[in-house]
Amino acid sequence: MYENYYFIGIGGIGMSALARYFKYIGKNVSGYDRTPSHLTAELESEGIQIHYEDRPDLVPINVEKTFVIYTPAIPADLAEMEYVRSQGYSMCKRSRALGQIAGDKDCLAISGTHGKTTTSTLTAHIFTSSTEDGCTAFLGGISKNYHTNLLMSRGQALVAEADEYDRSFLQLHPKIAVITATDADHLDIYGTHDAVKEAFREFASQVVPDGYIVVKEGVDLRTDGVRARILRYSYDKPCDFYASDIVALPGGYFSFTLNYPGGKTAGCRVGIPGWVNVENAVAASAIALLYGVQPDKIKRALETFSGVERRFDIHVNTPQTAYIDDYAHHPNEISTAISAIREIFAGRKICGIFQPHLYTRTRDFADGFAAALSKLDSLIMLPIYPARELPIEGVNSEMILDKVTIKDKVLVEKDALMDTIKNRDIDCLVTFGAGDIDRFVPKIEEYLKSR
């Protein structure tokens, strides 16, 4: 029915995957975003027209043949949003569009406040490399194996990263779902931690009755109204799916035995370092096993997984200097990443650069951020990246910095960041944040390699 698909906020990771999907199936795709990025440049190179000014006159004029998809991160008073509403365009949020696509497939959904991007990308890699039909996958990051956030297949399996923000994941009705964590987050949307957990309970209740929900051991999940079978997974605690015989290998890698109902597979190894990726591998393997993928094929797929851009992404690793970039933007994520860095780069002095994401998240978790960042040896703090929010009086990066207990800490503006780095004796550097800190990654990598 629709020939044109127009995206308002096309540069977001979830929006860009949908844009690629509709381009792949032969639709005319175009869109708006606030600022150019590496991702929007890739979309443009694929034949998708994008503009960066709020210009209603650039929206396709054929109302009957144009469908508009928008992200909730876009302000409601954006001129283009007001225009498409007033002109009667058919439109929906990104999450509903994904839900409609997934409704025709066997939806395999990975949810959770942490770990879902790596787990969903690893799940997609297992299916793509291990099964004849592969899978369609909508990912929340760029796969380093496939250099994209969209995989296409004619098979029935569809891997979806199920985002809890704005209750987006409630548009999905999975056959198999994973829940990695239900920590307090997005309190600007939910208000309370109890409301976050209630949304995960509702998500679990939408898994089809003959399906499965694989929940991380220790995660608090209410099960009233849940009809699917609930199973548990763990890093190393005996349950339905877990790792045993874990052996640390050079470079932060691990070998382990994958245990599952009715059997075990020894000698497994994930192609990226960090103990947390053993845990992610157990979750991804659980989905594949429940869907019928053979254990030996899963084992081979785990070994060839290359990871996700901006998820514990090691850019420099020499005896003199190490540099890791990570999307972590919640205290628990930062704490886990620092623990992994301590394990992989034992004895090194770790300098962290942190760009807080959202005023509300900074306000709600200032103490947690301070506690996590105090595990560093030194800290360079950037101002808050506001994303979709207006400033909140009294909320700023100093709220966190003042509570950080290490002595070597400083707040700098973005335009002074590179000079600050160059004036330091960098041993092991890590950048944290979900804002635009990733735009510094190529500059930092180039400088550190040229020293």
C-alpha positions, 0 to 999 in steps of 0.5 A, spaced: 500 500 500 505 504 501 510 506 497 514 511 501 517 510 508 519 517 512 523 516 518 523 522 523 529 521 527 532 516 522 539 516 525 537 512 531 540 505 532 533 502 532 530 507 527 536 506 522 535 498 522 528 499 520 530 504 515 534 499 512 529 494 512 524 498 508 529 499 503 531 492 502 524 490 501 524 495 495 520 502 498 522 509 497 526 511 504 528 518 506 528 521 513 530 527 518 535 527 523 538 533 527 545 532 526 549 528 521 553 521 524 557 516 521 551 512 521 547 517 517 552 517 512 552 509 511 544 510 510 546 515 505 551 511 501 545 506 501 541 510 497 537 513 503 535 521 502 536 524 509 536 532 511 538 535 517 534 541 518 527 541 520 523 542 514 516 540 513 517 541 505 521 535 504 516 530 507 514 526 501 507 530 499 503 524 497 499 523 503 496 516 501 502 513 499 507 515 505 507 512 512 511 516 517 515 512 523 518 516 528 522 515 535 519 518 541 526 521 542 523 527 537 520 533 541 513 533 540 513 540 537 518 539 531 515 542 525 515 536 521 511 532 527 506 537 527 506 537 519 505 530 518 499 530 524 496 536 521 496 533 514 493 526 516 499 522 514 499 514 517 504 514 522 506 510 528 512 509 533 518 505 531 516 500 536 510 499 533 513 498 526 518 493 529 512 489 532 508 489 526 514 486 522 515 481 528 508 479 528 509 475 522 515 471 524 518 467 530 520 473 535 526 471 539 526 477 543 532 479 548 530 484 553 533 487 560 536 493 562 543 491 561 547 486 556 541 486 551 545 488 545 551 484 545 546 478 547 541 479 541 547 480 536 550 474 539 544 470 538 543 473 531 550 471 529 549 463 532 543 463 527 546 466 521 552 462 521 549 455 524 542 454 520 540 454 513 535 459 514 539 464 518 535 469 521 532 476 520 535 481 526 534 488 528 539 490 533 541 495 538 548 496 535 553 495 529 555 487 529 562 487 527 561 480 524 556 483 519 558 491 519 550 492 520 544 493 525 540 489 520 540 482 518 535 479 513 533 472 511 527 468 508 527 464 514 522 464 520 526 466 526 527 474 527 531 476 533 529 483 536 533 487 541 527 488 546 527 495 548 524 497 555 525 505 554 518 508 553 515 501 554 517 499 547 518 492 548 510 491 549 509 491 542 512 484 541 509 477 542 515 473 542 516 465 542 522 465 546 524 471 550 530 473 555 530 477 560 538 479 562 536 484 568 530 489 571 534 494 574 532 501 575 533 505 569 529 510 565 525 513 571 524 519 567 519 514 563 517 509 569 517 514 575 519 508 580 523 501 580 517 497 581 514 500 575 520 498 571 519 491 574 511 491 572 513 493 565 518 486 565 512 482 568 507 485 562 513 483 557 513 476 560 506 475 560 506 477 552 510 471 550 506 466 547 503 460 551 507 454 548 514 459 548 519 460 553 522 465 558 529 465 560 531 469 566 537 471 569 538 467 575 537 472 581 533 477 577 526 479 580 521 477 576 513 477 578 510 471 574 502 472 575 499 472 568 505 469 565 503 463 561 510 461 557 515 456 561 520 460 565 527 457 565 533 460 568 540 462 566 547 464 570 554 465 569 556 459 573 550 457 578 547 451 576 540 452 573 537 450 567 543 454 563 549 455 566 557 455 565 562 450 568 569 448 568 571 456 567 578 457 565 581 464 564 585 464 558 590 470 556 587 476 554 581 476 558 578 470 554 575 464 557 573 457 556 567 453 559 562 448 559 555 450 556 550 446 561 543 445 558 537 441 560 539 434 557 546 435 556 553 439 556 558 441 551 565 442 553 570 447 550 566 453 549 569 459 548 567 466 546 570 470 541 571 476 545 574 477 552 570 478 559 567 474 563 560 478 562 560 475 555 560 468 558 554 470 561 551 473 555 553 467 551 549 462 555 543 466 554 544 467 547 545 459 547 539 458 551 535 461 545 538 457 540 538 451 543 530 452 545 529 453 538 533 447 535 540 449 533 545 443 534 550 444 540 556 443 536 554 449 531 553 453 537 560 452 540 563 454 533 559 460 532 561 462 539 568 462 537 567 466 531 563 472 534 567 478 533 562 483 538 559 489 537 561 496 536 561 500 542 560 494 547 567 493 550 570 495 544 578 495 544 581 499 539 588 499 542 592 494 545 599 494 546 604 493 552 604 501 552 597 503 551 590 500 551 584 504 549 577 501 550 570 504 548 564 502 551 556 504 551 555 504 558 551 509 561 548 506 567 552 505 574 551 497 574 554 497 566 560 502 568 562 498 574 561 491 570 566 494 565 571 497 570 571 490 573 572 487 566 578 492 564 581 490 571 581 483 569 584 483 562 589 489 563 591 487 570 596 492 573 594 498 569 592 505 571 585 506 568 583 513 566 576 513 564 572 519 560 565 519 562 559 523 559 553 522 563 547 521 558 540 525 560 539 530 566 534 525 569 538 519 569 544 523 572 539 526 578 536 519 579 543 515 579 548 520 581 550 516 587 551 510 583 555 513 578 560 516 583 561 509 586 562 506 580 567 511 577 571 511 584 573 504 581 578 508 576 585 511 577 583 517 574 577 520 571 575 526 566 568 528 566 564 531 560 558 535 561 551 532 561 549 530 554 541 532 554 539 528 548 531 529 548 531 533 555 531 540 557 536 542 563 534 541 570 536 546 575 541 544 579 543 537 575 549 537 572 556 533 572 558 536 578 553 532 582 557 526 580 564 529 580 563 531 587 562 524 590 567 521 586 572 519 591 579 518 587 583 524 587 585 525 580 578 527 577 577 533 573 571 536 569 572 539 562 568 541 556 568 537 550 572 542 546 578 541 551 578 533 551 583 532 546 588 537 549 586 534 556 588 527 553 594 529 550 597 532 557 596 526 560 601 520 561 595 515 558 596 507 560 589 504 559 584 509 557 576 508 557 570 512 554 563 511 557 557 514 555 551 513 550 551 520 548 556 523 542 562 521 546 563 516 540 565 522 535 571 522 539 573 515 538 577 515 532 581 522 534 583 518 540 585 512 537 589 515 532 592 520 537 594 514 542 597 510 536 601 515 533 604 517 540 
